[in-house]
Amino acid sequence: SAGLKCSLLAMALAWVLPGQAAPSAPIGHAPHAQAAGGVGLVRAAGDRSELCGHAGGFPSAVFLAAAAAGTGLLRRGARQYRHRRKAGRARGTTVKLVCRASRQPRVAVVGAGPGGLAIALALRKESGLDDVTVFERAPALKPAVGGGVQLHAGCALLEGLGVDLRPWRNPLRRIRSRAVDGSELLELDLEALAKKFLPFTDSIVLPDGELASCTVMRDALLDAMVRALPEGSVRFGRRLDSVDLSANGESATCCFDGEASPLEFDLVVAADGICSSARRAVTGEEEDQNPRYTGLRIQYGVREAGGRPEGCEDEAHQWFGEGVYSLTATYGGFGGKRYEMIAVVFRDERPTSENTDWDTAEVREACLKRLTDAGFGREVLNVAEGCSRFFELGVCERPIALTRWHRGRLALLGDAVHAMPPFLGQGANQAVQDAVCLARWLKSAGFASGEASGAAIEAAFVGYTAQRLPPTALIGFESGFLGQIETLPGAPGSFVRDNFFRVMGKTGIAGLVFLNGAIARV
């Protein structure tokens, strides 16, 4: 269709032209187009001053896709309106403009992780939607499951969506990297970085002026997000079995295990992780198209606070041994408690399915032996020895190419579309940004009114993809590269790695890499 051609043209222009981010303010509706039964997209020239700022921005040509897609509809509506006015004058009658009442769209979100809960919140807060339901395969959100996450701009965005993280979040103010012999490799003062690069870093500063960067246990984060939603918004024990897109591209039908019959929605957002059940319906990949194993594994340990040196609660400490990398940090949790987590990264070329079912005792024993053999000091060993639970994971990724992020009324979000290695701590942070970005594009298309044209909605999906694909692709590449550098084997590998980090720190590149992932691009 002409609308789709305009959308694709605008996306192509977005890659080569400088511009701005997507609008946070809604687009007005042209009353004449509404009278004709459609929605005209009109944007005031002054809206540009209300764009959501971020470093670098993203092309305004992407946003023009929505206007271009709606132009034909606006012209048709205007012609019909003029024709009716002329006919009315000829008969000596008055033409009344009537806006038809439309029901609000019905939305399903698949997955109650950080991305899924964030899009449910953002669709309500940013897009003005009320009928949003999250379907989660787990029977309940269980405490004391999983590890901790880092949030930067994601924290500020969640606070803006009504999620109160103050009781749980632990401030993150400094990152220190050292070799196992104690030699300093680099140090990042996050508050100084944020001040140095203002106004580009305003998205990682809270309204009270405090730096948004923080650490929080995953279970506490999810609990806070669920509490911010209306009661009954999340249905647990609902595994997605299939999703079918309508022939006209205006709805999607989902079959959930636990639901008596298929459910039809005007929009489905799949935020169900790296092994997404809905991904194939968008990308057309074969069933055996699994995430790619990177050859790296991580052993995680969690304990209550008390193993790390006093005074470093707001610091993340990286330690590098021969072929082994370790991170220790303090995280906020339920009831204001503080927890400590250790992550130990190493190379293992065996398939990722091997050894994934080790119990806590086996993982703990293997982890302590690995740290001791690599010469890690007491600070790291004290944390590891006191951990009450351990788990081990293979590091997988879905490298981003120029693939589809949506098809019809099904859109992908977070790890379902751009799963990245965790070595920049950006998984949850980027998923939250995806959610806010998609919600704002749908708002700009007038999706909540129930009267938005198919072309306008398609343009919103294209804009979302065009705005989020470049930053997530770059962050995913940087994260994968760092994981390989951090675990280089042998003495030569350690020499290369240590000097790489020294140069990155002294030249300021490490700070820019951090900010590239931390700031919002929504």
N, C-alpha and C positions, 0 to 999 in steps of 0.2 A: 504494500500500500504506500501511498505518498507519505503518510505519517511515519511509517517505518523507515522509508528512505531518508527522510529528514533526520530521524534519530541517528541512523548509522552515519550519515554525513557529519552530523555534529560531533559524534564520538571520534570520527577520524580527525576532524579539525582540532579536537581537544589534545591530541598527541603532539601537535606541532605549533599551536598558538599559545602565547601567554595569556593568563587570565586570572579569574577569581574562583572562589569556592561556591558551593551550592547555597541558595538563600535560606536563611532561617525564618524569614517573614513569609507569610502566605501570599499566593498570587490571587489578585482580585478576579471576580467573575464578571463578565460582561452581561448586563441585564438583557440586551437584545438577543444574545445567543441563548440565554436561558428561556426566553419567551418562545424561541423556536424549538425548544426541546433539547438543547445542547448546552455545553459549557464553553464559553470563550475564555482564553487565557490572556490576561492583560497584566503587564508589569510596569509599575511606575519607574521613571528614570531614577528617582531618589532611592530606590531599594538597594542600589549597589553599596550604599554606606552602611547597610545593615547586614552585609555578608559576614559569615562566620570566619574570622581570621585564622590563618595558620601560616607557618613558614613556607614560602614558595607559592602557596595557593594552588588552585587547579583551574583549568580553563573555563572561562565563562561560556565558551562555545558549547560546552556540554549542557549547561542550563538552557541554552537557546533551543535545544532539541525539543523541550516541552512546548515552548512557544511555537516553534515551527510545526510541530505535529498538530497543534490545535488551530493553526491559521486557516486551513481549509474549512473546518467546522465553523469557525467564526464568520468567514465570508458567506457560507451557505445560510447561517442563521440571520445575518444582516440582510441578505437578499430577500429571504422569506418575510422578514419583518417589514421591509420597505413595500413589498408587494401587498401585504395585508393592510398597511396604512393607506395605500392608494385606493384599494378596494373599499375600505371603510369610508374614506372621504367621498367616494363616488356614490355611496349609498346613504351618506349622511349619518353614519353610525360611528360609534367610538370603539376602538380596539383596546381591549384590556390585556395587560401583560401579566401572566400567571406563572409562577414558579411551581413546578410539580414537586410534591413531597416525595422523597426517596428514602428507603430504609438504609440504615448504616451498613457498610460491608461487614461480613463475618470473617474473622481471621483466626487461623490456627498456627501455633508455633510448635515445632517439633523439637523437644529437648529443653530441659530445665537446668542447663549449665549457665555460666555467666552471660554468654551471648544470647541464649534463648530468653532468659529472664529480662535481660536488658532491652531486647526488642519488644517484649510485651509491655514493659514500662514506657518505652519511647513512643510506641504507637498510641498509647493512651495520652501521654503528656504532650508530645510534639505534634502528633497527627490528629488528635481529637477523636480517636476511636474508642468505643466502649466495649464492643463484642470481640474480645481477644482472649483466647484460651490457650494455655500451655499444656502440651501432652508429653509426659515423661515416662519412660519405660521402667525406671526403678520404682519399687513399691512405696518409697518415702525418702526424704532427705535425711540421711543418717549422720549423726555427729561422729567426730573422731575418725573420719574417712578422708583419705587423701592428704595432700600436703598444703603448702602455702603458695600465695600468688603475690606478684608485685602489681601495683596500680600507680599510674601517673596521671595523665589526662583522664584516664578511665575513672579515677576516683572523683575528679571534679564533675565529670559528666553524670555519674551516678548520683552525686549529691544534688545536681540540678534536676534529676528525675524523681527526687523525693526519697532516696535511700540514705538513711542516717548511718554512716559508718563510724562516727566518732567514738562510740563505746568499744569498737573492736580494732580499728586500724592502729598500726604501730608506725610512727614516722620513720621515713628513710631519708637520711641526710648526707650520707657519705658512702662511697664504694672504694675499698682498698684491695689492691692486688699485690701478692707477695709470692716469692719462691719459697720452697720448704726450708731453705737455709736462712730465711728471715729477710732477705734483700728485697727492697721496695721496687715494684715494677711500675705501678701507676696508682694515682689517687684522684678521685673525682669528688669535689665539693658540690653537691647538687644545688644547694641554695645559691652559691656564688655563680654557678652556671646559669641558673634561671634569671638572676639579676643582670648578668652580663649581656644576655641576648634578648632582653625586653625590647620591643613588645611581642617578639615572636613566641615567647614562652608564657604568655598570659593564660594559656589553656591548662597549664600545670600549676596554677596558683588559685587557691580557693578565695571566695569573696572576702574573707577576713584577712587576706594577705599571706596566709600560711601556705607553704609548699604542699602540693597535693600528693607528692610521691609518698607511698606507704606500702607496708606489707600486712597481709591479713590471711588467716587460715581460710581455706576454700569453703569449709563447712559453715563458718560464721558468715562469710560473704554471701553465700547462697541463702542462708536463713534471713539475713537482713533484706535481701532483694525480694524474697517471697512475702515478707511482712509488709513491704511497700505496695504490693498488689492487693486488689480487692479479694476478700475471702472467696474461695472456690475457683480462683482463676487458674490454678494448677491442678491437673488431673494426673494422679500417679498411677503406676501399673498399666500404662497405655503404650505398648510398643507399636510402632508404625509397621504395618505389614505391606501396604502398597499405597501409591498415590497415582491417580489418573487425571490427566488434564483434559478439559473439555475441548471439543472440536473448534469452538469459536474463540478459545483462549481466554474466556472470561470467568472461569471457575476451576476448582480442583476438588476431586473427591478422594478422601482418605479412608482407609480401612485400618482401624486400630484394634489390636488384641485387647479385649476388655470392654469394647463397645459393641452393642447389640447389632448395629447396622452401620453401613458406610455413612460418612458425614461429608456434606458439601460445603465448601468455603469459597469466598471471593478472593482470598489470598492465603497462601501457605508459605511460611518462612521456615526453612529447615536449618536448625542450629544444633543438629544432633551429632556433632563431633567428626573426627577424622574418618570413621567408618560409617558415614552417613547413609541411611537407608534410602533417602530421597535423592541423593546426588545423581544417580544414574538417570533418573527421569529428566534431569536438566542437561547433563553433559553427553548422554548417549553412550557412556563407557560400558564395556562388557563387565559381567559380574566378577571376573577374575582380575579386574584392574584395581589392585590393592595399593595402599599407601607404600611409598618407597622406604625401605629400611636404610638408615644412614651408616650402619656399622658401629654405632655408639650405643652404649647402655648407661642407665643411671640407677644408682641405688640411693633411695631416700630413707632418712631416719627422722623421727619426730619425738620430741621430749618436752616436758615442761621446762620453763626457763630456769637457769641456774648453772649451766655448764660453760657459758661464755664469760670472758672477763668483764668485770663491772665497767660501766661507762661506754660500752660499745653497742648498746641496744638499738641505736638508730643508724648503725653501720652494717653493711654487708661486706663480709671478708672472703676474698678469693685466694685460694692457695694452689700452687702448681708444683707437682712432683713429676717424676719421669713417667710420662705416658698416662698420668692421672691428674684430674682436676677436681678440686673440692670447693664448695660454697657453704658458708655458715651464715645464718641470719636469724633475727628475732621477729616473730609474727604475732599480731594481735588475734585473740580468739574469744570464745564464749565467756560471758561473765567478767570481761575485762582481764582475763588471764593472758599471760604471755607464754608463747611456745618458742622453741628453737628447732630449726630444721637444718639438716646437713644433706647436701646432694653431692654424690661422688660419681664422676663421669669417667668412663674408660672405654677402650676399643674392644670390640668383640665381633668378629666377622660371621659368627654363626647366625643362622636365620633367627629372626626376632621371636618366633614362637617357642624357641627352646628356653627352658629355665624360667618361664614367666610365672610358674606356679610355686616357686620356692616359698617356704613359710618364713615367718619373722626370724626364727632362730638361725636358719641357714643363711639368709641374706645378711644378718648381723655379723655372723662369724666370717663370711666372705669379705664383707666390707671392712671390718677391723683388720683383717690380714692384709688386704690391699693397701690400706692406709699406712700400716706399719712397715710393710716392705718398701713403700715409696718414700719413707722417711718423713712423714708428716709429724708435726709437733704436738705437744699436749693440748693446745687450744682446740685443735680439730678432734683429737682422740677423746677429750673430755666430753664433747658434745655427742660423738658417736657412741661412746660406752654407756651414756645415760638414756639413750633412745628407747622408748617403750614399744614402738612399732617401726617396722621396716617394710619396704616394698621395692620391687625392681621393675623397671620398664625398659623396653627397647625404644630408641628414638626413631620415629618415623616422620615423614613429611609428605606433603603433596606440593611439589614445585609448581609455581604458578606460571602458566602460559597464557596466551590470549584466548582463554576458554570462556564459555558462557557462565554467567553467575545467575541466570534466571531463564526460565522458559514458561511462556504463558503467565499464569498467576502463581508460579512456584519460584521462590528465590532462595538462594543459599547464603549462609552467613557464618563467620568465624571459621573454626577448624574444618567445617564441612566443605569449604571452598579454598582455604589457604592455610592448612595446618603447617606450622613452622617449628623447627627445633626450639627448645626452650632457653637457649644460651644468652638471649637478651631479655628474658623474662617478659615477653610481649604477648603471649597467647591471649590471656584474659583482657589485657589492655586494648588490643586490636579488635577483639570481638565486640567489646562495648562501643568502640568507635564505629564499627560496621553498623551496629544497631541504630545509633543516633543518626548516622548519615542516611540510612535507608528510610527511617521515619521522616526525616526532613524533606527528602525528595518526594515521598508520597504526599506529604503535606502540601508541597508546592504544586502538585498535580491536582489537588482538591479531592483526593481519594476518599476521605471520610464523608464527603457529601453524598456519595452514592451516585453522582451524576458525571463523574470524570469520564472523558472519552477513553477508549482503548488506546488511542495513539498517545494521549497524555500520560497514561499509566506506563506504557511501554517506554516512553522517553524518560520517565522517572527511574525505571530500572536501569536503563542505559547510563543515565547520569550517575547513579549509585555505583555501578561497576567501574565507570571511567574515573570516578573520584577515589575509590578505595583500592583498585587494583595496583596502581603504581607504588604507593607507599608500602602496601603489604608484600608486594613482590620484592622490593628492595630490602625490607627488614628480614624477610625470610632468607634471602641470599646471605645477608650479613650474619645472621644467626647461625646458619649452617657452616659458613666459612670459619666463624669463631670456634665452633665446636671441634672442627678438624684441627685448627691451630693449637687449641688448648690441650689436646691429647696426643700431640706428636710424640712418637716413641723414641726411646734411646737418648743418649747424651747429646748427639747432634740436634735431635728434635727439640730438646729442652733449651739448647742454646738459641736456636732460631726463635722459639716461642718467647723466651724471656726478653730478647732484644726487640722483638716485634712489639711487645707491650710497652717496653720502655720508650720506644720511638713514638708509639701512638699517644702515650701520656704526655711526653714533652712537647710534641707538636700541637697538642690540643685536638687531634683527630678523634681520640677516644670520647671526649666530651661531646663532639658533634654527632658521633654515632649514637650516643645515649639520647641526646635531644631529638634526633631524627625519629626514634621510636617513641619517645615520651610525649611529645606534643600532639595535639589533636588535629586531625585532617578530616573534618566532618562537614 
